[in-house]
Amino acid sequence: MKYIIVTQTYPPRIGGMQNVMAAISERLASLEDTHVFPDHFLSKKNNFSNSQLQIHNNFSPKLFRPFIKKYLIDKVYKDNDVVICDSWKSINAVPSKIKKIFVLAHGQEFLSTNKKFGSIKKSLDRASCIICSSNYTENLITEFKVTDTKKIVIPPTYSIEVPPKSRTKFKKKSKLVSLLTISRLEERKGIIPVLKSLSELNKNKFLKPFLWNICGEGPQTNEIRKCIKSFGLSEQVKLIGKIPGHAKVDFIQNCDLFVMPSYKVKNSIEGFGISYIEAAAYGIPSIAGVEGGVLDAVTNLKTGWCIDPLSLKELTDTLKDAINNEKKREEYGLQAQKDFMDYFSGEKVFRKLVDTITI
């Protein structure tokens, strides 16, 4: 038996799903031969050292790519192999003779799908099992009335390792409460509502001294930069920009609170929220939203605060509570770390995946 991964999202392209698919393929390759069929070319310098992981490049134009990929998969596939697709779209590149197909479902791809309803249902009906990122995603899929297909929820945290103990030691005390956001800077992340609320709280001296590091880039970067200045927060809020992976760990383990109260904007929503779990691994609680799959990642008043960031009162009260109450932050952070160890570590979710695809 071998594993065949059919994906449109894979490194060196950057993104959450790229990291998920890379982590799944690397972990599977530690067990059996694993063949990855991406949509783009990977040079040799991007190949992984594991000899059981093979990348099958596709040089064809986008229009012909699914057909060429289908041909390449057909040449590699044997009857007892397991096929894993990164989304319903990738099933289109799987030869019709293949029956054992596991497909990942994230959430956003099932919003406003009136024009694609038939295509999505047809693809999902081919799957042996739909692996949902969250309970929210599982609920979205029910409208497609998929026949004879099993559904299971597995958090997409395959890439998050248990930190070494030396990394999780309690950090040095500081007079400043350190806030952190690491994300693509776009409207649904809730950054500008937080800036507005912090500005009012800060003017009225309702908060302990704080420093908020915002890491990332995106379409809202310039707007956020202007808001920081116009709200008089240039001393308290720093727009860091894009950071490498090793720097991410340094920022997380030196912060007190992760801030990303996301909300739905048109058809854009948080399918799960891997960033909250990355913070939880280091004992950091989060301020999250209440829409999408984030309620699977952050438990309100247990591992953080889940709020509607468009409610000024709710957001203001939460920021006051989270920034000023050190004891509560530590309590929620410890519980977040415990939940990470129990449910979300890369090894735990991978074992659940293996148990699912080997039935």
C-alpha positions in Angstrom: 0.0 0.0 0.0 1.1 3.6 -0.6 -0.5 7.0 -0.1 -1.3 9.3 -3.0 -1.9 13.0 -2.2 -3.7 15.1 -4.8 -3.4 18.8 -4.0 -3.7 22.3 -5.3 -2.0 23.7 -2.2 1.6 22.8 -1.5 4.9 24.5 -0.6 6.9 26.4 -1.6 3.7 28.4 -2.0 2.8 30.0 1.4 -0.4 29.5 3.4 -2.1 27.5 6.1 -3.3 24.8 3.7 0.1 24.5 2.2 1.5 23.8 5.6 -1.2 21.3 6.4 -0.6 19.3 3.2 3.1 19.4 3.6 2.8 18.1 7.2 0.4 15.3 6.2 2.6 14.1 3.4 5.8 14.2 5.5 4.1 12.3 8.3 2.6 9.7 6.0 6.0 9.2 4.3 7.4 8.1 7.6 5.0 5.1 7.4 4.7 4.2 3.7 5.7 5.4 0.2 3.9 8.6 -0.3 3.3 10.3 -3.8 2.4 13.9 -4.0 0.7 15.4 -7.1 0.8 19.2 -6.8 -0.5 21.8 -9.2 2.8 23.6 -9.6 6.4 22.7 -10.3 8.7 22.0 -7.4 12.4 22.3 -8.0 14.8 19.8 -6.6 15.9 22.2 -3.8 12.3 22.0 -2.5 12.2 18.2 -2.4 12.2 16.6 1.0 14.9 14.4 2.3 12.6 11.5 3.1 13.2 8.9 0.3 9.6 7.6 0.7 8.2 11.0 -0.3 8.0 11.5 -4.1 6.8 14.6 -5.8 5.2 14.3 -9.3 5.6 17.6 -11.1 3.0 18.8 -13.5 4.3 21.0 -16.3 1.0 21.5 -18.2 -1.0 24.7 -18.5 -3.8 25.2 -16.0 -6.6 24.2 -18.5 -5.0 20.7 -19.1 -3.6 20.2 -15.6 -6.4 18.0 -14.2 -6.3 15.7 -17.2 -2.5 15.4 -17.1 -2.6 14.8 -13.3 -5.2 12.1 -13.8 -3.0 10.4 -16.3 0.0 10.5 -13.9 -2.0 9.2 -11.0 -3.4 6.4 -13.1 0.2 5.2 -13.8 1.2 5.1 -10.2 -2.0 3.9 -8.5 -2.5 0.3 -7.3 -5.7 -1.3 -6.0 -4.9 -1.1 -2.3 -3.5 2.5 -2.3 -5.2 5.4 -0.4 -5.9 8.7 -2.1 -6.1 11.9 -0.1 -7.4 15.2 -1.7 -6.9 18.6 -0.3 -10.4 19.7 -1.4 -13.4 18.7 -3.4 -11.8 20.4 -6.5 -8.9 18.0 -6.5 -11.2 15.0 -6.8 -11.7 16.0 -10.4 -8.1 14.9 -11.1 -8.6 11.4 -9.6 -9.3 8.6 -12.1 -12.9 7.2 -12.0 -11.7 3.7 -11.2 -10.4 4.8 -7.8 -12.9 4.3 -5.0 -10.9 4.8 -1.8 -10.8 8.7 -1.6 -10.5 10.8 1.5 -11.1 14.5 1.0 -10.3 17.4 3.4 -13.0 20.0 3.9 -12.1 23.4 5.4 -15.2 25.6 5.4 -14.9 28.6 3.2 -15.1 26.6 -0.1 -18.7 25.7 0.8 -20.0 29.2 1.1 -22.1 30.7 -1.7 -21.9 27.7 -3.8 -25.2 27.9 -5.7 -23.5 27.8 -9.1 -21.2 25.0 -8.0 -23.6 23.0 -5.9 -23.9 20.2 -8.4 -20.2 19.9 -9.0 -19.4 19.9 -5.3 -22.0 17.3 -4.5 -20.8 15.1 -7.4 -17.2 15.3 -6.1 -18.2 14.7 -2.4 -20.3 11.7 -3.4 -17.2 10.0 -4.7 -15.4 10.3 -1.4 -15.1 7.4 1.1 -14.8 9.9 3.9 -14.9 13.7 4.3 -12.4 14.9 6.9 -13.8 18.2 8.2 -11.6 20.8 9.9 -14.3 21.8 12.4 -17.8 21.1 13.5 -18.8 24.3 11.6 -17.5 22.7 8.4 -19.3 19.5 9.0 -22.6 21.4 9.4 -21.9 23.3 6.2 -21.6 20.0 4.3 -25.0 18.6 5.4 -26.8 20.8 2.9 -25.1 18.8 0.1 -26.9 15.6 1.3 -23.9 13.5 0.5 -24.9 9.9 0.1 -23.1 6.9 1.7 -20.1 9.1 2.7 -18.7 9.1 6.2 -17.8 12.4 7.8 -15.4 13.0 10.7 -13.9 16.1 12.3 -10.1 16.3 12.6 -8.5 19.6 13.5 -6.0 20.7 10.8 -3.1 21.1 13.2 -0.8 18.4 11.7 2.2 20.8 11.5 2.2 21.8 15.2 4.7 19.9 17.3 4.8 19.8 21.1 7.3 22.5 22.1 10.5 21.5 24.0 10.1 22.2 27.7 12.8 24.8 27.6 10.6 26.8 25.2 7.6 26.7 27.4 9.2 28.0 30.6 7.4 31.0 32.1 8.8 34.1 30.6 10.4 36.9 32.5 8.0 39.4 34.1 7.5 42.7 32.3 5.7 45.9 33.0 4.1 45.7 29.6 1.4 43.2 28.7 2.4 41.8 25.4 -0.3 41.3 22.8 0.3 39.4 19.5 -1.4 38.9 16.2 0.2 36.7 13.4 -2.0 36.5 10.4 -2.8 37.6 6.9 -3.9 41.2 7.3 -7.4 41.3 6.0 -10.7 42.7 7.2 -12.1 39.4 8.7 -9.2 39.2 11.2 -10.8 41.9 13.3 -7.7 44.0 13.7 -9.2 47.5 13.1 -12.1 47.0 15.6 -9.5 46.1 18.2 -7.5 49.2 17.3 -10.6 51.4 17.8 -11.4 49.9 21.1 -7.8 50.0 22.4 -7.6 53.7 21.4 -10.7 54.6 23.6 -9.5 52.4 26.5 -6.0 53.9 26.3 -7.2 57.5 26.2 -9.3 56.9 29.4 -6.4 55.1 31.1 -8.5 52.0 31.6 -5.6 49.6 30.7 -2.3 48.4 32.0 0.6 49.4 29.8 0.6 47.1 26.7 2.5 46.5 23.5 0.8 44.9 20.5 2.9 43.3 17.8 1.0 42.7 14.6 2.9 40.3 12.3 1.9 39.6 8.7 1.0 41.2 5.4 -2.2 41.5 3.4 -4.7 43.8 1.6 -5.4 45.7 4.8 -1.8 46.6 5.7 -1.9 50.2 4.7 -5.3 50.8 6.3 -4.0 49.3 9.6 -0.9 51.5 9.4 -3.0 54.6 9.0 -5.4 53.6 11.8 -2.5 53.0 14.2 -1.3 56.6 13.6 -4.7 58.3 13.6 -5.8 56.5 16.8 -2.6 57.7 18.6 -1.3 54.2 19.1 2.1 54.4 17.5 3.9 53.8 20.8 1.7 50.8 21.8 1.1 49.1 18.4 3.9 47.9 16.1 3.3 46.7 12.5 6.1 44.1 12.2 5.4 42.8 8.7 6.0 39.3 7.4 8.2 37.1 9.7 10.0 33.8 9.2 9.0 30.6 11.0 11.7 30.8 13.7 10.8 34.3 14.5 7.1 33.3 14.9 8.1 31.0 17.8 10.0 33.8 19.5 7.1 36.2 19.2 4.6 33.6 20.6 6.6 32.4 23.6 7.2 36.1 24.6 3.6 37.3 24.4 0.9 37.2 27.0 -2.2 37.2 24.8 -3.0 36.2 21.2 -5.5 38.6 19.6 -7.5 37.7 16.5 -11.2 38.2 16.9 -12.2 37.1 13.4 -15.6 37.5 11.9 -17.4 36.6 8.6 -16.9 39.1 5.7 -19.0 38.2 2.7 -17.9 34.7 1.9 -14.7 34.8 3.8 -14.6 33.1 7.2 -12.2 31.3 9.5 -12.6 27.6 8.9 -10.7 26.7 12.1 -7.9 29.0 13.2 -4.6 27.2 13.4 -2.9 30.3 14.8 -4.9 30.0 18.1 -3.5 26.5 18.5 0.0 27.6 17.8 -0.3 30.1 20.7 -2.0 27.4 22.9 1.0 25.1 22.5 3.0 27.7 24.4 0.3 28.3 27.1 -1.0 31.5 25.5 -4.7 32.3 25.7 -6.5 34.0 22.7 -9.2 36.5 22.0 -11.1 34.9 19.1 -14.4 35.5 17.3 -17.6 33.5 17.4 -18.1 32.7 13.7 -16.8 29.8 11.6 -14.7 27.1 13.1 -12.9 29.2 15.7 -15.2 27.8 18.5 -13.4 24.4 18.0 -10.0 26.1 18.5 -10.8 28.4 21.4 -13.3 27.6 24.2 -14.9 30.7 25.6 -13.9 31.6 29.2 -11.8 28.5 29.4 -8.9 28.8 26.9 -9.6 32.4 25.9 -12.4 34.8 25.0 -14.8 34.3 22.1 -16.6 37.5 21.2 -18.3 39.5 18.4 -15.6 42.1 17.5 -18.3 44.3 15.9 -20.0 44.8 19.3 -18.0 47.7 20.7 -19.1 47.1 24.3 -18.3 43.3 24.1 -14.9 44.0 22.6 -14.1 46.8 25.0 -15.1 44.7 28.1 -13.1 41.7 26.9 -9.9 43.7 26.1 -10.1 45.3 29.6 -10.5 41.9 31.2 -7.8 40.1 29.2 -5.2 42.9 29.5 -5.7 43.8 33.1 -6.3 40.4 34.6 -3.0 38.5 34.7 -4.4 35.7 36.8 -7.1 34.9 34.3 -4.7 35.0 31.4 -2.5 32.5 33.2 -5.5 30.2 34.0 -6.8 30.3 30.4 -3.3 29.8 29.0 -2.7 26.7 31.1 -6.0 25.2 30.0 -5.2 26.1 26.4 -1.9 24.2 26.6 -3.6 21.2 28.3 -6.2 21.1 25.5 -3.4 21.3 22.9 -1.7 18.3 24.4 -4.9 16.4 24.7 -6.6 17.2 21.3 -4.5 19.3 18.9 -0.9 18.3 18.8 0.4 17.2 15.4 1.0 13.7 16.5 -2.5 13.3 18.1 -4.4 14.6 15.0 -2.2 12.6 12.7 -2.9 9.4 14.6 -6.6 10.1 14.2 -6.1 10.7 10.5 -4.2 7.3 10.1 -7.0 5.5 12.0 -9.5 7.0 9.7 -7.8 6.2 6.4 -6.8 2.7 7.3 -10.2 1.4 8.2 
